[in-house]
Amino acid sequence: MQVLTKAIVISSVKYRDTSLIVKCYTQEEGVKAYLLRGILKSKKGKVNKAHFLPLSILSINALHNNKGALNSISEAKALVPLITLHTDFVKQSVVFFISEVLAIVLREEEGENSELYLFLEQAIQLLDLNDEIANFHIKFLIELTRCLGFYPDEQNKEAYPFFDLFQGKYTQHNSSYVLQGDDLALFKKALGIKFEGLSNVFFSKKQRGIVVGQLLKYYQLHLPYFRQPKSLEVLSKVLE
C-alpha cells in the first residue's frame, strides 16, 4: 500500500556497505521499518541519507507491505527545518538518549497513535529551539508516559507519604517500590517541570541522576521489555 505520511526518524543502522535500515514513527501507521537500498552511495535522488538523522521530521512517500517484511521509501523531504538539533554537541547527546528510549518502547505492532505523534513532533521542535535543556530528557520521559498510558496518578500527593512506582500512584503503605522522603521530594519536583520553563526547576547533577534513575525504574516496572539506555552514560557526563 502506497502511503504519504509524516514520519519521525527513530534510528538508522547500516546494512551491508551501501544501505540503511531505518525505523520511523509515522503519523499514519505508527512504527515502520524501512530498507533504503543503495542510499549510502547515492548522491542524487529523492531519498538522501542526510534526511535520516535521529529525530528528523520528514514527509515520506512509502510502500507499506504489512507482511512483516521491511518497507521501502520512494521519496523523503525534511518537513521541519531543525537548526541546532544535529550540530550542538549537548543536544546531540539528548537526541541519542531520546531516540534510544523510543527505539526500546515503540513497537511496530502497536500501530498509529495520533497523540503520541503530535507530542513527539512538538517536543523535538522545542528541543531544537530551546537553549536551557538540562531537564529536557526528564520532562520528556514523564510526558511520554502520558502517551503510553501509565502517567503517574497525582491524586493524594499531599495526603499520602509514599509513591508506589509499581502501582503508579501515591499510597499510605510502604513496599518494595515506593519513593519516600528526599527521593519522593525530587520525584514531585520533576513532575512539576514545564516544557516552557525548563530552567525554572534546578537539579544538581547528582539529583538529576537520581530522578532519571527513578523514571527509568518506573518504565521497567510498566514495560517488561524496557532496558537501560546505553546512551545515558554519555548524556549524564555532558549535562551540567
C-alpha positions as CSV (number, residue, x, y, z in Angstrom):
1,M,0.0,0.0,0.0
2,Q,1.4,3.4,-1.0
3,V,1.3,5.9,1.8
4,L,2.1,9.6,2.0
5,T,2.8,10.4,5.7
6,K,4.7,12.4,8.2
7,A,7.5,10.4,9.9
8,I,9.9,10.9,12.7
9,V,13.2,9.1,12.4
10,I,13.9,6.9,15.4
11,S,17.1,5.1,14.4
12,S,19.1,4.1,11.3
13,V,21.5,1.1,11.1
14,K,24.0,0.5,8.3
15,Y,23.1,-2.6,6.2
16,R,25.9,-4.1,4.2
17,D,28.0,-1.4,2.5
18,T,25.5,0.8,0.8
19,S,22.2,0.6,2.5
20,L,20.4,1.6,5.7
21,I,17.7,0.0,7.8
22,V,15.6,2.9,9.2
23,K,13.0,2.8,11.9
24,C,10.4,5.7,11.9
25,Y,7.4,6.6,13.8
26,T,4.8,7.6,11.2
27,Q,1.7,9.7,11.7
28,E,-0.5,7.3,9.7
29,E,0.6,3.9,10.9
30,G,2.9,4.1,13.9
31,V,6.3,2.4,13.9
32,K,7.6,1.2,10.5
33,A,11.0,-0.2,9.4
34,Y,12.4,0.6,6.0
35,L,15.2,-0.8,3.9
36,L,16.8,2.0,1.9
37,R,18.9,0.2,-0.7
38,G,22.0,2.0,-2.0
39,I,21.4,5.2,-0.1
40,L,25.0,5.4,1.2
41,K,26.5,5.5,-2.3
42,S,23.8,7.6,-4.0
43,K,24.4,11.4,-4.1
44,K,21.2,12.2,-6.0
45,G,17.6,11.1,-5.9
46,K,14.5,11.7,-3.9
47,V,15.8,9.8,-0.8
48,N,19.0,11.2,0.7
49,K,20.9,9.8,3.7
50,A,21.0,13.3,5.3
51,H,17.3,13.1,5.9
52,F,17.6,10.2,8.2
53,L,19.4,11.6,11.2
54,P,17.7,10.7,14.6
55,L,14.6,12.7,15.3
56,S,14.4,14.3,11.9
57,I,10.8,15.2,11.0
58,L,10.0,14.1,7.4
59,S,7.3,13.8,4.8
60,I,7.7,10.4,3.1
61,N,6.2,8.6,0.2
62,A,6.4,4.9,1.3
63,L,5.3,1.5,0.3
64,H,4.0,-0.4,3.3
65,N,3.7,-4.1,2.7
66,N,2.1,-5.1,6.0
67,K,3.5,-8.6,5.8
68,G,6.2,-8.3,8.4
69,A,8.9,-7.6,5.8
70,L,10.9,-4.3,5.6
71,N,9.1,-1.4,3.8
72,S,10.5,1.0,1.3
73,I,10.6,4.8,0.7
74,S,10.5,6.3,-2.7
75,E,10.7,10.0,-1.7
76,A,11.6,11.8,1.5
77,K,11.9,15.5,2.4
78,A,12.5,17.5,5.6
79,L,9.2,18.7,6.8
80,V,10.6,20.9,9.7
81,P,14.0,22.6,9.4
82,L,16.0,21.7,12.6
83,I,18.6,24.4,13.3
84,T,20.6,23.2,16.3
85,L,19.5,19.6,17.0
86,H,22.2,17.9,15.0
87,T,25.0,20.4,15.4
88,D,25.0,21.2,19.1
89,F,27.0,18.5,21.0
90,V,24.9,18.6,24.1
91,K,21.7,18.5,22.2
92,Q,23.0,15.6,20.2
93,S,23.5,13.7,23.4
94,V,19.9,14.3,24.3
95,V,18.8,13.3,20.9
96,F,20.6,10.0,21.1
97,F,19.1,9.3,24.5
98,I,15.6,10.1,23.4
99,S,15.9,8.1,20.1
100,E,17.2,5.1,22.0
101,V,14.3,5.3,24.5
102,L,11.8,5.5,21.6
103,A,13.5,2.6,19.9
104,I,13.0,0.5,23.0
105,V,9.4,1.4,23.9
106,L,7.8,1.8,20.5
107,R,6.9,-1.4,18.8
108,E,5.6,-2.0,15.3
109,E,2.5,-3.9,16.4
110,E,1.2,-1.0,18.4
111,G,0.1,0.9,15.3
112,E,-1.0,4.5,15.0
113,N,-1.3,6.9,18.0
114,S,-2.0,10.5,16.9
115,E,-1.5,11.9,20.4
116,L,2.0,10.3,20.6
117,Y,3.0,11.5,17.1
118,L,1.9,15.1,17.9
119,F,3.8,15.0,21.2
120,L,7.0,13.8,19.6
121,E,6.8,16.4,16.8
122,Q,6.3,19.2,19.3
123,A,8.9,18.0,21.7
124,I,11.6,17.7,19.0
125,Q,10.9,21.3,17.9
126,L,11.1,22.6,21.5
127,L,14.4,20.8,22.0
128,D,15.7,22.4,18.7
129,L,14.7,25.9,19.8
130,N,15.5,25.8,23.5
131,D,18.9,26.6,25.0
132,E,18.1,25.5,28.5
133,I,17.9,21.7,28.1
134,A,19.4,20.2,31.3
135,N,16.0,19.0,32.4
136,F,14.6,18.3,28.9
137,H,15.0,14.5,29.0
138,I,13.4,14.3,32.4
139,K,10.3,16.2,31.2
140,F,10.3,14.1,28.0
141,L,10.3,10.8,29.9
142,I,7.4,12.0,32.1
143,E,5.3,13.2,29.3
144,L,5.9,10.1,27.2
145,T,4.3,8.0,29.9
146,R,1.1,10.0,29.4
147,C,1.0,8.9,25.7
148,L,1.9,5.3,26.6
149,G,-0.8,5.0,29.3
150,F,1.0,5.0,32.6
151,Y,1.4,8.6,33.6
152,P,1.7,8.9,37.4
153,D,-1.6,9.4,39.2
154,E,-1.1,12.5,41.3
155,Q,-4.2,12.1,43.5
156,N,-3.4,12.2,47.2
157,K,0.1,13.5,46.7
158,E,-0.2,15.8,49.7
159,A,-2.1,13.3,51.9
160,Y,0.0,10.1,51.4
161,P,3.7,9.8,52.3
162,F,4.7,7.3,49.6
163,F,4.6,7.0,45.8
164,D,4.4,3.4,44.6
165,L,6.3,3.1,41.3
166,F,4.7,-0.3,40.6
167,Q,1.1,0.9,41.1
168,G,1.9,4.4,39.7
169,K,0.1,6.2,42.5
170,Y,0.5,7.7,45.9
171,T,-0.2,5.4,48.8
172,Q,-0.2,5.1,52.6
173,H,1.6,1.8,52.5
174,N,5.3,1.1,52.3
175,S,6.5,-1.6,49.9
176,S,9.4,-2.6,47.7
177,Y,8.9,0.0,45.0
178,V,7.9,3.1,46.9
179,L,9.6,6.5,46.9
180,Q,9.6,8.5,50.2
181,G,11.4,11.3,51.9
182,D,14.0,13.2,49.9
183,D,13.6,10.8,46.9
184,L,9.9,11.5,46.8
185,A,10.5,15.2,47.0
186,L,12.8,15.0,43.9
187,F,10.1,13.0,42.1
188,K,7.4,15.5,42.9
189,K,9.7,18.3,41.8
190,A,10.3,16.5,38.5
191,L,6.6,16.2,37.9
192,G,6.3,19.9,38.2
193,I,8.6,20.7,35.3
194,K,7.1,22.5,32.3
195,F,8.5,22.5,28.8
196,E,8.1,26.2,28.6
197,G,10.0,26.7,31.9
198,L,12.7,24.1,31.9
199,S,15.2,26.4,33.5
200,N,12.9,27.3,36.4
201,V,13.5,23.9,38.1
202,F,17.0,23.3,39.3
203,F,18.6,19.9,40.0
204,S,22.2,19.3,40.9
205,K,23.9,16.7,38.7
206,K,23.5,14.1,41.5
207,Q,19.8,14.9,41.9
208,R,19.2,14.8,38.2
209,G,20.8,11.3,38.1
210,I,18.5,10.2,40.9
211,V,15.4,11.4,39.2
212,V,16.3,9.8,35.9
213,G,17.0,6.6,37.7
214,Q,13.6,6.8,39.3
215,L,11.9,7.3,35.9
216,L,13.8,4.5,34.2
217,K,12.8,2.2,37.1
218,Y,9.2,3.3,36.6
219,Y,9.5,2.4,32.9
220,Q,10.9,-1.0,33.7
221,L,8.0,-1.8,36.1
222,H,5.4,-0.8,33.5
223,L,7.1,-2.1,30.3
224,P,8.6,-5.6,30.9
225,Y,10.8,-5.3,27.8
226,F,12.3,-2.0,28.8
227,R,16.1,-1.9,29.3
228,Q,18.6,0.7,30.4
229,P,19.5,3.1,27.5
230,K,23.3,2.8,26.8
231,S,23.4,6.5,25.8
232,L,22.5,7.6,29.4
233,E,26.2,7.4,30.4
234,V,27.3,9.9,27.8
235,L,24.3,12.2,28.5
236,S,25.0,12.2,32.2
237,K,28.6,13.3,31.6
238,V,27.7,16.2,29.2
239,L,24.8,17.8,31.2
240,E,25.8,20.2,34.0
